[in-house]
Amino acid sequence: MDYIIESRAVKPRRENRPERGEPMRSWIIGTGIVTALTRDPRDLNRVIAEGPLGYGPLAGGEWEALKGFRTTAGGTVPEEETEALVRSAAELGFGLDEAGRCGLFILSAVRDALEEAGLYPLPGGVRVGLAAGTNFGNADAIRETAARGEGAPDPAAVERYLFGTLAETAARAFGLKGPRAVVSLSCASGAAVVAQAARMLEVYPDLDAVVACSGDVLDVYVFSGLHSLRAMSPENICRPWDANRKGTIFSEGAAAVVLAREPKPSFAVRPPLAAVAGTYQNNDAFHLSAPDTSARGITALIRGALEAAGKEPAEVDFVNLHGTGTVYNDRIETKAIEAVFGERAASVPVTSNKGALGHLMGAAGLVETVSAVRTLADGFLPPTRNLEEQDPELGLSVVTGEGLRGEFRTALKNSFGIGGANCCLVLERFDG
């Protein structure tokens, strides 16, 4: 028997529910990113469109261990940028040994998002919650513990590895006193924290805002585990929707967005960038690692998100794809979009950011959400990089070349993870 497991939001308190037929919206008022290419959300789509690729050969130091691997490419934050993040974390009272490398990424992204939202430093009387996500957390701590060999593990390293430590670090650094949640749903984590943050605003009427953040690091320990899944491209390049696609390439980074209950809260210093109009999550309940080629779960996911937002497929102006560049993902995602959009599937613009950025694991869905938000705000949809010959079996309108300019009001963001975890967001432009 086939199963699809669907997540249902905790019912919000009655006094905070929107009127029947009026989906509750939350408002994105701040963004922050850390990637191998840029830390500026406003420049993200330009870099995706015309910058260098955010990944390349991994060589020297610990990466010498990759000799003999079928894939030897990845995306890492440059050393000089990491040093800047260390200095920034020190200003917040955290060293590298305490925050860990993943913590450095998240602290930087959260700080930039709070600053853009008018919440750094945090004004008095403002209550802010936190939803944090990751795939692997501070994985370097596990490697340190393993290197000790026999005997008790280092308690400090274990503490640094615990996923809750990332949330605790960010909350302490910025004085966030509201409720916290930790999400780890494989590569759907980045989008899932946005869904979690939106639910928290529904459930806790005393919250003014919630920070959604997610991040991951790429080191030999993480790379080796991912390599065993045989989903990486032996060509060391990611080609979403290409007839000759061979797999994905993994990268590291983080992102954060601040969601507010109102479009123009008293503390905001500028209008919101976009609205989260609807969210939906489910699980294929199919296999621990293999994808469900029927696309039943993802089809139900997209339909559920549109229903939650009170939208019809005809109202979607573009789709920011999960788009990993693997043979199965691109085929399954195409099948789901065709099932939901019908004939319009061949004309609605779609794009994948992973050709340019690589797959940022737990940060992917959130960095790509920031890209979609910037498209709504700026009217520029970046192209899918490295797509030279579109697979004729994947009949979607994939944006290539220099990208697409236009008026975009409603966006769909897909994120999927190993184990069948899925999340879809419906985003709306703010028209003031």
N, C-alpha and C positions, 0 to 999 in steps of 0.2 A: 504494500500500500504506500502511496506517495503522501508526503506531508508538507505543509508549509506552516511555519510557526510565525505568527504575527505578534508584534508588540503593541500593547495598548497603553496609552498614557494614563497615569494615575488621574482619576477624576479631579478636576480643580475644585476648590471650594466654591460653593454656590455663588457667593457674592462676587467672585472674580470671573465667572463664566461669561462669555460673550452672548449676545442675544441669539436665539435659535436661527440658524441659517447664516450667521455672520462669524466666520472662522476668526479666532483670535490671532492677531499678528504681533510679532515682536520686531524691534527695529534695530538694525545694525548701525551703530554710531561710532565704532572705532575698529580698526584693523591693524594687525602687525604680522610680519612674516620674517622668517630666516630661511634662506635657500642658498645654494652654492653660487647663484648668479646675482641675487639682489636681496636687500632687506627693506626695500621701499615698495609698499603695495601699489602706489600710484604709478610706478615704473614697471610693474610686473608684466603687464600684457605687451608692452613694447619689447621687453627683453625676451618674452616667449616668442614673439613674432620675428625678431631680427637679431637677437643676441647670439653669442656662442651657446652651444649645448651645455646643459648643467651637469654633465658627467663626461668621463673620459677614462683612459687607462689608469689603473691603480697599480702603482709601482713604488718600490723603496720601503724601508722600514718593515712594519708588520705585514704589509701587502706582498712581500716576497713569498709569503706562505701560499699565495694563489697560483704559483707555478704548477702547471698541469691541469688547472681548472678550465672548463670549456668556455667560461665567461670570466673576463678579468677587468671589467669596466664598472664604474659606479660614480656617484656624485657625492662629494664631500665639501663641507664648508671650508674655504681657504684658511690657512694657518693664521694669516694676518687678521682675518675677520674673527676667528676664534679668540685671538688675543684681545681684540676689542671687546668681545663678549665677556671675557674674564674680568676686564677692568670695569665694565658696566655692572656685573654681578657684585663686584667688590664694593661698589658705591651703595648697593642695597644690603650689604652686610653678609654676603655669601661668597665663599671661596670655591674653587673648582672641586676640592676634596669633599665639600659638603653638598654642593648643588649637583655635581656630576655634569657631564657634557650635555646630556639631554636637558637637564635643568637649566644650563646656560641658555640654550636655545629658547626654551619656554619663557624664562624670565625676560629675555629681550623682546620677544613677540608680545607678551602681555603688557610690558611697559609701554611699548609703542601704541598698542591698541587703547590702553587706558588714557594715555596722553591725548590721542586724537579724540577720545570721547569726553574729555574734560574731567577725567577722574584720576589724574595723576598730577600732584598728590591728591589723595582721596579727600573730598570735602567732608566736613562734619555733617552728621545726620543722614548720610547716604549709605544705604545697606546694599552690599554687592555680594552675590554668590559666585561659585566657581564650578565649572565642569571641565575636568582635565582628561585627556585621552593619550594613549600610547600603545604601540605593539610590544616593544621590548624594554622601555624605560632606560635606566642607566645600565645598559648591558655590560659596560666595561667593568662594573662592580662584580658581576658574576665571574668574569674572566679572572679578575684579581683573586677572588675566593678560590677558584679552581686551581690557580697557580700555587696556592699554598700547600697543595697536596693533602696528605692525611692530617687529621687534627680538626679542632673546632674552627668553623669559618669566622672571619673577621666580622664582628657585630656591626661595625660602622659601614662596611661594604654591603652587608645584607640590608641594612636600613636604607642606604642610598639606592639600592636596587628596587625596593618595594614601590609599586606604582603610586600608592598613596602619598609617598614622600614628595613626588613632583607637585601634587596639589597642595600639600602642606607648605612646601617651600614658596610657591607662588602666593599663597594666602598670607603667610608671614611677611613676605617681602613688601606687599602692597596694602596690608591692613584690611584684607577682605574678611569680614566677620560673618557673612551669610553662610548658608548651608553649602556643602561641597559634595561633589559626586565624581567618581573615577570610572572611566569607560575604557574597556579594552576589547574591541570587536574587530581584531585584525585590521585589514586595510580599509574597513568602513569606519574606523574610529574617528577620523577627522570630521566627517559629516555627522556622525552620531553624537558628537559633543554639542553640535549646534542644536540638534533635536532635543538633547537632554537639557540644554540651557533654556530653550523655549518652554519645555514642560515645567521647569523650575519656576519660571515667571508665572505660569498658570497656577501652580500648586501653592506657592508662597506669596500671598498678596502684599506682604511687607517688604519684598525685594524691589529695589529701584532698577537694578541691572544684574546681569550675570555675565561673567567672562567665560567664553568657551575657548579652550586651548588644547593643542595636541602636538606631539613631537616625537621624533625618533632619531637615533644615531646609527651610522653605518660603520662597523668595524669588522675585523676578521671573524669574530665570533658570530655576529649577526649574518654577515655575508655567507659564511659557510653553511649555516642552517638554511638560508633562502636558496642557495645554490643546489642543495639536495632536492628541492622541489622540481628542478629542471624546467623552470618557467623563465629563465634568463636567456637573452639572445646571445648565441655564440658569435654573432657578428659584432658584439659590443655596441649595438645601436638599437634604439627603440623606434619601430615603424608602425604606429597604430593605423589600422585599416588598409595597410599595404598588402598587395597580393603576395609579396615575399617576406612578410613579417615572420620573425623567428622567436620573439619573446620580449620581455621587458628588461629594463635596467633600473636598479634600485639606487636611491639617493637618500640623503639625510636632510633634516630641517625641522621647522616648527611654524606654527601660525596661531593667531589668536583673533577673536572678534569679540566685541562687547555688544550684547543684546540688551536693549532697554524696553521697558513696558510701554512707554509713550514715545511718539515720534520726536517730540521736542521737550525732553525733560529739562528741569531748571538748570542742571549742571552742564548741559551740552553746550559746546562752543561753536557748533556748526550743524546744519541740517543732517538728517540720517542719510546714509549711503543707499540703503535698500531695506526692504521688509522681508522677514521670513514669514511667508504666507501659509505654508503648510509643510508638515514633515511626516514621514512614514518609515517604519522599519519592519523587516521580517527576516526569516531565516529559511533557506531552501530545505533544510532538514534532509539533505540528500547524501552527503559524504563528508568525511573529515577534511579532505583536501581537493577532491575532484569536483569540477563544476557540473551543475545540472544542465545538460544541453537542451532540455525542453524549454528553458527560459520561463517556466511557469511562475517561479518565485519572483523573478525580476519584473515580469509583466504585472503581477499583482501588486508589487511594490510601487511602480510608477502610477498605476491607477489609484492606489490608496493615497499617495501624496497629492495627486490632483484633486481627489475627492475632499481630502482634508483642507485644501486651500480653496475649495469652492470653484475650481477651474475646470474648463474643458480642454482637451488636447489642442483644439484650434486656437486657443489663447496663448500657447507657448511660442515664444519668439526664437528661442535657441535652446540647445541642450549641451551642457558641459559634461562630456562623457567620462565614465570610469576609464575606458580606453587604454588598456595596458599594453596593447601590441602583441598579446599572445594569440595564438590561433583560435583557441576556444572562447576567450572573453569577448573579442570583437564580434565573433559570429553570434554568440548568445545575446549580447547587448543589442545587436542589430535586430535579431528576431523579436526581442521584447518591444523595441521601439516601433517596429512594423506592426506588431499586434495592437499596440495602444493607439498609434497615430493613423493607421490605415494607409490610404493613398498619400496622405500628406507626409508620411515618413520619408518619401523621396525628395521632399523640397524644404522641410524645416532645417535650418542650419545647425550643424553639430560640430563639435571640436573636442580634441583631446590635448591636454597640456603635457602629457607624459613624454611625447616625442622630444620636447624641449627640456623639460625639467627632470625627466626620469620619474620613477615611482617613489614618492616620498613616504611610503609605508603608512604609519599612523598619522602622519601630517598631510598625506596626499589630498584627502577629501577636503581638508580645511584650507590649504593653500589654493586649491582649485575653486573652492567656494569664494575666496577673496578675488580670484580672477574673474569669476562670474559676476560678482558684485561690481567690480571695476568696469566690466562690459556694460552693465546696466547704467552705471553712473556716467561713463565716458562715451558710450556709443561705438566701441571698437571691440570686435570679436577676433581674438588672435587665431592664427592658422594652426593646423596640425602639422608639426614639423616632420620631416623625413618621409613624407608620403609621396612616393614617386609614381606608383602605379596602383590605383585603388583596386582592391579585390572586387571583381565583377559580381560576386555573390553577396557583397555587402552594399546594398543599394541605397545608402544614406547620402545626404547632401553634406559631405565633409568639407569644411572650410580649409583651403590651402592657400598657397601663394603669399600675398601680402596681408591676408586677413580680410575681414568684412566690416565695413562701416555702415551704420544705420541707427534707427530708433528701436531700441529693445526695451520692452516693458516687463516681460515675464520670462523667467529662466527656470530650467530644470537642471538639477545637479545630481548625478548618480554616483554612488560609491558602493563597492562590493568588497567582501573579504573572504579569505580562506575559511572554510567551515560553513559557508553559506550565509554569512552575515551580510545584510544589505541595508542601505539607507538611501532615501531620496529626499531632496529638499526642493521646495518651490519658492523661488525668490522673486520679489517685485521691485521695480524701480520706484523711488520716492519722487512724487511729482509736486510736493509742497502744497 
